[in-house]
């Protein structure tokens, strides 16, 4: 079991926006969380990643009770074990593609490994871009760099928050395929939160959240 | 350690991303630091130099006029003298019980801008100057050339030259004493004092040059100090006096000032007065430089705050990627400090370069040696203040970065 949640309520400023009695994801069982905006999808991902703490309930990720960790350990745990892909494929504009990936390694406390970076960029077909600045990338290229960064530390869990919302149909399908490919390649479980119905058919496991 | 090795490259990348703002802040900071450092270096060297030149001289007795002018002209050899005093009067004062040593000086001639000073060997001893090449003077019109004067004029032992009447540099238009040339007896060793840029000779040389009697009169019998015993109507410019007891300072100057035509001036008091006169300019310059540094600090603060607002998405991303609050806070602090370090390095280069430049320029006009190739303790205060300032400028932005709530940032992205 990669994600195991029971009796969860979560929200901001004492106001609950999400209540989940049970939410389990088996290891390797790629899952889609579908729901309209405001249903608490992002909050769920934040809770799983340890970015936010639950108001009540139990959250276990890969056997670790995230909320029980200290703030520093939570940051470390997230950097080590969880890859993140966000709706806006935000890259650090002050760093090159390579620099962005190296930063992800450093922040996770993993030894900087240029061979690993080159291998991932190669696998995603963008090895020629390693010295490129983010502003010079096309949207498709930026998408690949963001995915490369999500998997660079060999995460057990990849969390993707609206990874396709800003993409047209062609790029949308390509992005989802890349995510599946990379998840398979690194043995990671994919957990995608979206309101985008275009990718629903790609998942065997779908959990719908109500508004 | 790990947090720093992560935050440092990121902080430098952020500074590189905004080269103009970075350059402006570093430049502003370094100009402030440079101004203060150049000022401190120059002042400390001028002060040190003046103290060395005035060491062992408690009082100067000369013709009435400005006491500052008297001290400047006779102790530091930079201003024109206030006038002459009668040798007989000087001898009487020098013989008083309160006086341990009285060294007479006779000024008025120069050679290519270097002053020719008639005096006694005690003047050499005052500055610890010894004869390096050649020998001491034995007869009138023989001179000893200070180390720097020798180097600049190329005078060597045995060489003859004609002095010019007047102290002005060049002295080309002044009448030359061509009929009575000086002869170089020896070159003095460098002392780092005023004597290095002087040409020193016996009092007799000066008198011989300037009295009509010298033309045909037979040489007189030597008296005390090897000078002609007869004081006649001979004159000197000033008397450098060292007291026998510190108590002499109380009443001795008053007794001198009571004599008509004479005045006594204390080098220590005149130096203090000079620096008090310069004080306003120095304070204004220091204030100006401090304002520049504070502006730089403010610029860094505003720059970091703006960058923080523009990079909120980065901040969220860093946290998502596993950065702790401490690491993002450190990234902001390091940006400020890096600007401080760059400003300090550039500022020290500018300050020392500026002092060296001032030294080169002043050396040509006033023949005073200043250099930027030296360190003084007060520079560390400036360095500390500058780094403290940049740290302070980064403190609030860093705290903001530390406090930022990531879920809300993510909600906005």
Interface residues (C-beta under 8 A of the other chain):
Chain A: X12 X42 X43 X46 X49 X51 X52 X71 X72 X75 X76 X78 X79 X80 X84 X86 X87 X88 X90 X92 X93 X94 X95 X99 X103 X104 X106 X107 X108 X109 X149 X161
Chain B: X2 X5 X6 X9 X10 X13 X14 X16 X17 X313 X314 X316 X317 X318 X319 X320 X321 X322 X323 X324 X325 X326 X327 X406 X407 X408 X410 X411 X413
